[in-house]
Amino acid sequence: MRITGISTHVVGTPWRNLTYVLVHTDEGLTGVGETRMLGHTDALVGYLKEAEANHIAGSDPFAVEDLVRRMKYGDYGRAGEIVMSGIAVVEMACWDIKGKALGVPVWQLLGGRVTDRVKAYANGWYTTERTPEAYHRAAKGVMARGYRALKIDPFGTGHFELDAEQTRYAVSLIEAVRDAIGPDAELMLEMHGRFSPATAVRLAKELAPFEPAWLEEPVPPENLKALAKVAEKVDLPVATGERIHDRIEFRELFESQAADIIQPDLGHIGGILETRKLAATAETHYMMVAPHNVGGSVLTAASLQLAACTPNFKILEHFNDFADAEIKKVVRGAPQVDPATGCFTVSHAPGLGVELDVDAAAEFPQQRARFDLWAEGWEKRAPK
């Protein structure tokens, strides 16, 4: 079997463009992959056009390791977010092809299933007025849909510091959310790399009474010594990793033991097998894995294949019941959270278990998507 070419389909919304890639073969099998770029969609599509000619066309889709190696190193450049995302969408699609050809789900090819259910947490749910009352109502709505966990960044446009008034307001928002969801639901506290170590530590202590499940990206991701300062001074689990785009770059994080949960994005770190390798290393450092997952249903399906075969998998992020929920219709077999359990059920269908509906995707043309975490009202995900 050989790859004859790829086709790229961009599904657009005002705040995010989702890039889907179909990998076609000479035996009629087609696989699908997905990633979400912020402000770099055209760059990704351009890279994929070159990579198709230089590396992808003519390759054996079963030889995933070889194709990834050539795409990563064969251009003699250091692979960053764009290249690793391009690798990821093609790699996912190759696993989809392999599973379909062999009649088994991808998790069966990666060591076999260790779980039937994967806990989900909601994100994108607080696209409302930034008030305690509105957040309380919205969080109640999340629980009503069966979720047992959710995540929130309550810090407005905070950057490095947060003054006393803004701090009190952030605390009031978290207090309202905790009251809405009760004592047993998990509440993930997102900081989006906003703060200095001192500010992150202070805020973590202010919010500790509301029992956050983790403290996510408390400082910018480039300086892991700063992250270690935070980890040494807080009693909450620390999570990070969505903006690390090569598993090799996790080495320093593992050595420092500065995180308890790693959050690689399958769509940015080279795909399913790259993330599975990373998860295995995390397991040796007693760290859990909770992938960053702000794409659509194909990326969710790929993340669930990883979850099914990974012993140290914790929980999976899910946007698509809340922000841009209508885009779920572009994927047939889109994973759904079971309201009775707050979990995804692991698919036993061949490959990734989903298919892109090209006609439905065409109803959502690419947009000038904009998402600025430092702009007032960013949480509404409705750019002006």
C-alpha positions as CSV (number, residue, x, y, z in Angstrom):
1,M,0.0,0.0,0.0
2,R,1.2,3.5,-0.9
3,I,0.1,7.0,-0.2
4,T,-1.1,8.7,-3.4
5,G,-1.6,12.1,-1.9
6,I,-3.4,14.2,0.8
7,S,-6.3,16.6,0.8
8,T,-6.7,19.4,3.3
9,H,-10.0,20.8,4.6
10,V,-10.1,23.8,6.9
11,V,-13.2,24.2,9.1
12,G,-13.6,27.8,10.3
13,T,-15.1,29.5,13.3
14,P,-14.5,33.1,14.5
15,W,-12.0,32.0,17.2
16,R,-10.4,28.8,15.7
17,N,-9.8,27.2,12.4
18,L,-9.6,23.4,12.5
19,T,-7.4,21.7,9.9
20,Y,-8.4,18.2,8.7
21,V,-6.2,16.2,6.5
22,L,-7.3,13.1,4.5
23,V,-4.5,10.8,3.5
24,H,-5.4,8.7,0.4
25,T,-3.9,5.4,-0.7
26,D,-3.7,3.3,-3.8
27,E,-5.8,0.6,-2.2
28,G,-8.8,3.0,-1.7
29,L,-8.4,3.4,2.1
30,T,-8.4,6.9,3.4
31,G,-7.3,8.1,6.9
32,V,-8.1,11.3,8.7
33,G,-6.1,13.6,11.0
34,E,-6.8,16.9,12.7
35,T,-5.1,19.8,14.4
36,R,-6.1,23.3,15.5
37,M,-3.7,26.2,14.8
38,L,-4.0,29.7,16.3
39,G,-3.1,32.2,13.7
40,H,-0.9,29.8,11.7
41,T,-3.4,27.8,9.6
42,D,-2.2,29.1,6.3
43,A,1.4,28.3,7.3
44,L,0.4,24.8,8.2
45,V,-1.4,24.3,4.9
46,G,1.6,25.6,3.0
47,Y,3.9,23.3,4.8
48,L,1.7,20.3,4.1
49,K,1.8,21.1,0.4
50,E,5.6,21.0,0.4
51,A,5.7,17.9,2.7
52,E,3.3,16.0,0.4
53,A,5.8,16.4,-2.5
54,N,8.9,15.9,-0.4
55,H,8.0,13.2,2.0
56,I,4.4,11.9,2.1
57,A,3.4,10.9,-1.5
58,G,4.6,7.4,-2.3
59,S,5.2,6.5,1.4
60,D,3.9,3.3,3.0
61,P,1.2,4.4,5.6
62,F,2.1,1.4,7.7
63,A,5.7,2.7,8.1
64,V,4.7,5.4,10.5
65,E,8.0,5.7,12.3
66,D,9.9,6.1,9.0
67,L,7.5,8.8,7.7
68,V,7.6,10.8,10.9
69,R,11.4,10.6,11.0
70,R,11.7,11.9,7.5
71,M,9.2,14.7,8.0
72,K,10.9,15.8,11.2
73,Y,14.5,15.6,10.2
74,G,14.6,15.3,6.4
75,D,14.4,19.1,5.7
76,Y,17.4,19.8,8.0
77,G,15.6,22.3,10.1
78,R,14.5,22.3,13.7
79,A,10.8,21.2,13.8
80,G,8.6,23.6,15.6
81,E,4.8,24.0,16.1
82,I,4.0,24.1,12.4
83,V,6.1,21.1,11.3
84,M,5.1,19.0,14.3
85,S,1.5,19.8,13.7
86,G,1.8,18.8,10.1
87,I,3.5,15.6,11.1
88,A,0.7,15.0,13.6
89,V,-2.2,15.2,11.2
90,V,-0.5,12.9,8.7
91,E,0.6,10.5,11.5
92,M,-3.0,10.2,12.9
93,A,-4.3,9.5,9.4
94,C,-1.8,6.7,8.9
95,W,-2.8,5.1,12.1
96,D,-6.4,5.4,10.9
97,I,-5.5,3.6,7.7
98,K,-3.6,0.9,9.5
99,G,-6.5,0.2,11.8
100,K,-9.0,0.1,9.0
101,A,-6.8,-2.2,6.9
102,L,-6.4,-4.6,9.8
103,G,-10.0,-4.2,11.1
104,V,-9.0,-3.1,14.6
105,P,-9.1,0.2,16.6
106,V,-5.8,2.0,16.9
107,W,-5.5,1.3,20.6
108,Q,-5.3,-2.4,19.8
109,L,-2.1,-1.7,17.8
110,L,-0.5,0.3,20.6
111,G,-0.5,-2.3,23.4
112,G,-4.2,-3.0,23.9
113,R,-6.9,-1.5,26.0
114,V,-6.5,-0.7,29.7
115,T,-9.8,1.1,30.1
116,D,-13.3,1.2,28.6
117,R,-14.2,4.7,29.8
118,V,-12.3,8.0,29.8
119,K,-13.3,10.8,32.1
120,A,-14.0,14.1,30.4
121,Y,-13.7,17.7,31.6
122,A,-15.5,20.6,30.1
123,N,-13.9,23.7,28.6
124,G,-15.3,26.5,26.6
125,W,-18.4,26.6,28.8
126,Y,-17.9,30.1,30.3
127,T,-18.5,32.2,27.2
128,T,-20.8,34.4,29.1
129,E,-20.7,37.6,31.2
130,R,-17.8,37.5,33.6
131,T,-19.8,37.7,36.8
132,P,-20.2,35.2,39.7
133,E,-23.9,34.9,38.9
134,A,-23.4,34.1,35.2
135,Y,-20.5,31.6,35.9
136,H,-22.7,29.9,38.6
137,R,-25.5,29.4,36.0
138,A,-23.1,28.2,33.3
139,A,-21.3,25.8,35.7
140,K,-24.7,24.4,36.7
141,G,-25.4,23.8,33.0
142,V,-22.1,21.8,32.7
143,M,-23.1,19.6,35.5
144,A,-26.6,19.1,34.1
145,R,-25.0,17.6,31.0
146,G,-23.3,14.9,33.1
147,Y,-19.8,16.3,33.4
148,R,-18.0,15.6,36.6
149,A,-15.2,18.0,35.9
150,L,-14.6,21.4,34.3
151,K,-11.8,24.0,33.8
152,I,-11.7,27.8,34.1
153,D,-9.4,30.7,33.8
154,P,-10.9,33.4,36.1
155,F,-8.0,35.9,35.8
156,G,-9.3,38.2,33.0
157,T,-6.4,39.8,31.2
158,G,-3.9,39.2,34.1
159,H,-0.3,39.4,33.1
160,F,2.6,38.7,35.5
161,E,0.8,40.4,38.4
162,L,-2.8,40.6,39.5
163,D,-3.8,43.5,41.9
164,A,-5.9,43.1,45.0
165,E,-9.2,44.1,43.4
166,Q,-8.7,41.7,40.4
167,T,-7.6,38.9,42.8
168,R,-10.8,39.3,44.9
169,Y,-12.9,39.2,41.8
170,A,-11.1,36.0,40.5
171,V,-11.7,34.4,43.9
172,S,-15.4,35.4,43.7
173,L,-15.7,33.7,40.3
174,I,-14.1,30.4,41.6
175,E,-16.2,30.5,44.7
176,A,-19.4,30.7,42.6
177,V,-18.2,27.9,40.3
178,R,-17.4,25.6,43.3
179,D,-20.8,26.4,44.8
180,A,-22.5,25.4,41.6
181,I,-20.7,22.1,41.0
182,G,-20.5,20.9,44.6
183,P,-17.6,19.4,46.5
184,D,-17.1,16.3,44.5
185,A,-16.6,17.6,41.0
186,E,-13.1,18.4,39.8
187,L,-12.3,22.1,39.2
188,M,-9.2,22.6,37.1
189,L,-7.6,26.0,37.5
190,E,-6.1,27.4,34.3
191,M,-3.5,30.2,34.4
192,H,-2.5,30.2,30.7
193,G,1.1,31.0,31.6
194,R,0.1,34.5,32.8
195,F,2.0,35.0,35.9
196,S,5.4,35.5,37.6
197,P,6.2,32.7,40.1
198,A,5.4,34.9,43.1
199,T,2.0,35.9,41.7
200,A,1.2,32.3,40.8
201,V,2.1,31.1,44.3
202,R,0.0,33.8,45.9
203,L,-3.0,33.1,43.8
204,A,-2.7,29.4,44.3
205,K,-2.9,29.9,48.1
206,E,-5.8,32.3,47.8
207,L,-7.7,29.7,45.8
208,A,-6.7,26.6,47.7
209,P,-9.9,26.6,49.8
210,F,-11.8,25.7,46.7
211,E,-9.7,22.6,46.1
212,P,-8.6,23.0,42.5
213,A,-7.8,19.6,40.9
214,W,-4.7,21.2,39.4
215,L,-2.9,24.4,38.7
216,E,-2.3,24.7,35.0
217,E,0.5,26.6,33.3
218,P,1.1,29.0,36.2
219,V,4.0,30.7,34.5
220,P,5.1,31.1,30.8
221,P,6.3,27.7,29.5
222,E,9.7,28.8,28.3
223,N,11.4,28.8,31.8
224,L,11.1,25.5,33.6
225,K,13.1,26.8,36.6
226,A,10.3,29.3,37.2
227,L,7.8,26.5,37.1
228,A,9.9,24.5,39.6
229,K,9.8,27.6,42.0
230,V,6.0,27.4,41.9
231,A,5.8,23.6,42.3
232,E,8.1,23.8,45.4
233,K,5.8,26.4,47.1
234,V,2.2,25.2,46.4
235,D,0.4,22.1,47.6
236,L,-1.7,21.7,44.4
237,P,-0.8,19.4,41.5
238,V,0.9,21.3,38.7
239,A,0.0,20.7,35.1
240,T,1.7,21.9,31.9
241,G,2.9,20.9,28.5
242,E,0.4,22.1,25.8
243,R,2.9,24.5,24.3
244,I,5.8,22.0,24.2
245,H,5.9,20.6,20.6
246,D,8.6,18.0,20.8
247,R,8.7,15.1,23.3
248,I,12.5,15.6,23.6
249,E,11.8,19.0,25.1
250,F,10.0,17.4,28.0
251,R,13.3,15.9,29.3
252,E,14.1,18.9,31.5
253,L,10.5,18.9,32.8
254,F,10.8,15.3,33.8
255,E,14.3,15.8,35.4
256,S,13.0,18.8,37.5
257,Q,9.9,17.0,38.7
258,A,8.2,20.4,38.4
259,A,4.9,19.0,37.1
260,D,2.5,16.3,38.3
261,I,0.4,16.2,35.1
262,I,1.7,16.6,31.5
263,Q,-0.6,18.0,28.8
264,P,0.7,17.3,25.4
265,D,-1.5,18.2,22.4
266,L,-1.6,15.2,20.0
267,G,-2.2,17.7,17.2
268,H,1.0,19.6,17.9
269,I,3.5,17.1,19.2
270,G,3.6,14.7,16.2
271,G,0.6,12.6,16.7
272,I,-0.5,9.4,18.6
273,L,2.7,7.3,18.8
274,E,4.8,10.3,19.7
275,T,2.4,11.1,22.6
276,R,2.3,7.4,23.6
277,K,6.1,7.4,23.9
278,L,6.0,10.5,26.0
279,A,3.3,9.0,28.2
280,A,5.5,6.0,28.9
281,T,8.4,8.3,30.0
282,A,5.9,10.2,32.2
283,E,4.9,7.0,33.8
284,T,8.5,6.3,34.9
285,H,8.4,9.7,36.6
286,Y,5.0,9.0,38.3
287,M,3.3,11.7,36.2
288,M,-0.2,11.5,34.8
289,V,-1.2,12.5,31.3
290,A,-4.2,14.8,30.5
291,P,-3.9,15.9,26.8
292,H,-4.6,19.4,25.7
293,N,-7.6,19.0,23.4
294,V,-9.2,22.1,21.9
295,G,-9.8,20.8,18.4
296,G,-12.7,19.0,16.9
297,S,-14.0,15.5,17.0
298,V,-11.2,13.8,15.1
299,L,-8.6,15.1,17.5
300,T,-10.8,14.0,20.3
301,A,-11.1,10.5,18.8
302,A,-7.3,10.3,18.4
303,S,-6.8,11.4,22.0
304,L,-9.2,8.6,23.1
305,Q,-7.2,6.0,21.2
306,L,-4.2,7.1,23.3
307,A,-6.3,7.1,26.5
308,A,-7.5,3.6,25.9
309,C,-4.0,2.1,26.0
310,T,-2.2,4.4,28.5
311,P,-2.2,3.3,32.2
312,N,-1.3,6.8,33.5
313,F,-4.0,8.6,31.5
314,K,-6.0,10.9,33.8
315,I,-8.7,12.8,31.9
316,L,-9.5,14.4,28.5
317,E,-10.4,18.0,27.8
318,H,-13.5,18.6,25.7
319,F,-14.7,21.8,24.1
320,N,-17.3,20.7,21.6
321,D,-20.3,20.5,23.8
322,F,-20.0,24.2,24.4
323,A,-17.9,26.5,22.2
324,D,-18.7,26.0,18.5
325,A,-20.8,22.9,19.2
326,E,-22.2,22.9,15.7
327,I,-18.9,21.8,14.2
328,K,-19.4,18.3,15.6
329,K,-21.6,17.6,12.6
330,V,-18.6,17.6,10.2
331,V,-17.4,14.3,11.7
332,R,-19.4,11.1,11.5
333,G,-19.1,9.0,14.7
334,A,-18.0,12.0,16.8
335,P,-17.2,11.0,20.3
336,Q,-19.8,11.9,22.9
337,V,-19.7,12.3,26.7
338,D,-22.1,9.9,28.4
339,P,-24.2,12.0,30.7
340,A,-24.7,9.1,33.0
341,T,-21.0,8.8,33.8
342,G,-19.3,12.0,32.6
343,C,-17.0,9.8,30.5
344,F,-16.3,8.9,26.9
345,T,-16.8,5.3,26.0
346,V,-13.8,3.8,24.2
347,S,-14.6,3.0,20.5
348,H,-14.0,-0.5,19.2
349,A,-14.5,0.6,15.5
350,P,-11.5,0.1,13.2
351,G,-9.0,2.9,13.0
352,L,-9.9,6.1,14.8
353,G,-13.6,5.2,14.5
354,V,-14.6,8.5,12.9
355,E,-15.0,9.9,9.3
356,L,-14.8,13.4,8.0
357,D,-17.9,14.6,6.2
358,V,-16.4,16.7,3.5
359,D,-19.7,18.2,2.4
360,A,-20.5,19.2,6.0
361,A,-17.0,20.6,6.4
362,A,-17.6,22.9,3.4
363,E,-20.4,24.6,5.3
364,F,-17.8,26.1,7.7
365,P,-15.2,27.9,5.5
366,Q,-11.9,29.1,6.9
367,Q,-12.2,32.4,8.8
368,R,-9.8,35.0,10.1
369,A,-9.9,33.3,13.4
370,R,-8.7,35.4,16.3
371,F,-8.0,34.4,19.9
372,D,-6.1,36.9,22.1
373,L,-5.8,35.8,25.8
374,W,-4.6,39.3,26.7
375,A,-7.7,41.1,25.3
376,E,-10.6,42.1,27.3
377,G,-13.5,39.6,27.0
378,W,-11.3,36.9,25.5
379,E,-13.2,34.3,27.5
380,K,-16.3,34.9,25.3
381,R,-14.4,33.7,22.3
382,A,-16.2,36.2,20.1
383,P,-13.5,38.4,18.5
384,K,-14.6,41.9,17.4
